């Protein structure tokens, strides 16, 4: 009984690491632009396909991993510079549908280039790593996510580039006055967010299998994670991701069965938000009248 | 004292100018609307039944989009979940026709009424949520809908994954019309009534209250507007529009199944609304045309990457007309100076056609 509960709890944490990464990517873009990137999941999916193609071409796993991250970084920057930048004066809802348009485009291109067939994706972690609670890949997934979170924390906390990026997101006008190229920082932020998303998709792929729609549900959970933690708090989004993963798994195992687990998890999240509308760790938005 | 009189005179003359401007524009637009209606009513006698079905869907979708425009464009509440109300409307009609003796035409207002109540109740907790948080809760609604419809406990009514077949019906005796022609005209009359109601709603003080809440909720409350009531009521009315559209659509497709009401239906509504012009009434028609015809057109351009072409069209329209097609047309009309001949001075902002819409002012 206890073992079964621990198993559900820990595998919820493993799924949660994926949601945490996507949530973090969403928050990174939200903080600097106040937009939710609905195409984040599709960008991540495309990068995972790049990794898979490289692995099939004979590259070692981790080399393919790094190259796919590089691709995600560059393509994230390119999307910001070539498309999103043109809409920085457009109404919010117009930007939302631009993201939806991007979602359709990337999804369709992936289906065309890599086919809609479901493919398997290799896991780099030796099966011996697993124990009676967690499979090897789930342990590896949590570890990779935690390492990534640590690296991102160190980057933003201890490098001057990280400081400049935070400054540009926090107060663009003042940053410009002290000589920070705000638009470059914005593009960099999109690149970093793209790379974080790619890590999530590559880690998720062995579990959900590769196909163009693999990130649909994951994006929704990432969105929920970001809002649950507080959309203006990156660490809140990461914690929110793990929470969503656990809630989802426990609800599926003990409350309603897998048939309705997506709905129930989301309803719980909405209930939490109704009682604390800024998210668990977010700053409430205060307006001056 | 003198100042007061002067101000009264000034406001009176402003009111007169305003009224004159409206009178000058009204006959033109009224004639245009009547001509459009006549043209629309002639469609079933001109086009093949394949295209007639598509035009019927355009008319129905425009009702759904109008509901979304009322909520998102005029009241400032974003919804990514209106597909849920469309589904509720459709299932209400299907279940009533399947299990009761209610005539088909009576299921449409019943579906609207149920959606009005459900929408109002959903609007109550949604009061606490704004912007992206509201987007998430409505998104949840859209995601939960197909799952709930498939849920085994509800299967006696919803038919589970299989869905429900809706039995077909003929035009009333004595009306020499084919089934699809009759259904088109039925949808068109429903749409005409719903559009007229929306125009009247937005023109009066209720409409001012609804838009005031969008523009500045704090100021609106201090002017004595009952914010929770208006926001929930707008949510209910908006859901009613979409539910009526869903009910009509169920009669047209003669079949309802959970997977027709996926999240992509809701996202499609939002795309149509924004591309048509979310703060306009006519935008609902343009948006419905976009949703119905652009995917087919994209399919003709390329079978392999249909959705990539569709996505490019969305981004292209967003770039060319950020305030939607209706906003774009209004700008053109103003540039050509058609309004300035009718009266001098600024155009009164009633009803606002596709003006710039911000969910929340960006704080500096």
Interface residues (C-beta under 8 A of the other chain):
Chain A: X30 X34 X36 X83 X86 X87 X89 X90 X91 X92 X93 X94 X95 X96 X97 X98 X100 X101 X102 X103 X104 X105 X107 X108 X109 X112 X173 X220 X223 X224 X227 X231 X259 X260 X262 X263 X266 X267 X269 X270 X273 X274 X277 X285 X287 X289
Chain B: X72 X78 X125 X128 X129 X130 X132 X133 X135 X136 X137 X139 X140 X143 X144 X147 X148 X150 X151 X152 X218 X267 X270 X271 X273 X274 X275 X278 X304 X305 X306 X307 X308 X309 X310 X311 X312 X313 X314 X315 X318 X319 X322 X323 X356 X357 X358 X359 X360 X361 X362 X363 X364
